[in-house]
């Protein structure tokens, strides 16, 4: 039995003062209390507020190694996503399973330090199942919840020659892909399935994977319409845009998450209304992808969640505010995603996307602090410069629109404190080992 008492705790959609949060020995929240004895026995966190852990729905941890190394123009007349992709392929092919493990540890630690307690790792650098196992082990060792989204990848694209840069991603036979997945499930891994995209996986294969995911109640994720070229290729091959194609084939349901969904029409936004869309604005702005039309998607009833994707920056709250800011810049308006005229409506909606909607997309148990949910939370220092001066009513607005990582003090997953006072116990070792990986990779 554990109990925590901050100055404030975010539960039921509001910050409550003087409330102890209790959890059992499995790390599951049993309730909240203002009883004198409970308050006295709780672990006191003075000057701090307790918030539900953030959920990072879409990450490729290995791409952490190319951070800061692709910010230059290549000889291509117009530098785009597709030139960035060649650098990414170089890293993916040069990394040993051990290097992939250390990159995962580095990225996962940075996630924890920014208040993330669960991640969906969209895993496509396969080699063999031991890479998947190593990534899951990295999560366990650091104390982060990992949903491994096993990714299928078959081809460079319709009528495109094989690209040697993609050799390591390939899962050519669907039977083998699914029997490997069975093996990981039998080992107790928390999994989801992820046909890479309409470009990289033929329709029959997508349908088979989707049927498998549905029969086992697993999340199904896909990259959808990140780039205009991907949409054009889908129209050439199938006569349909990617979202239309997935809808025609019964793939879109409440367990489906479309990652990006940037280049979609108003009708396609409607078709995604019963599903989830994962926006990755920090990565999308870095790659010049475009802005997710979240206004249309919310209107259609879709859930929105966030991912750090290429991990050029790991900050889910920055993703939340950036989603809104991209639309402000496009529309020359403010508060585009506000659901109503209440003062806290917009911050609450974006925070819910960063927590509950993310957990829902990954079928992960966290997302909010309520009895029966795991004690997955982070605390913030209320005197940190980035939020100082906030009152109870405006604190969530401060958190969503200006919180910096310096404010994150403790992070707890399933009742275990994995970050204390802004430090992970393995921090020095993880950074040193990651430095070795980088030296070997780039020298
Ligand atoms: Zn991605």
Boltz pocket constraint, residues with backbone or C-beta under 6 A from the ligand:
constraints:
  - pocket:
      binder: B
      contacts: [[A, 58], [A, 60], [A, 122], [A, 223], [A, 259], [A, 309], [A, 310]]
      max_distance: 6.0
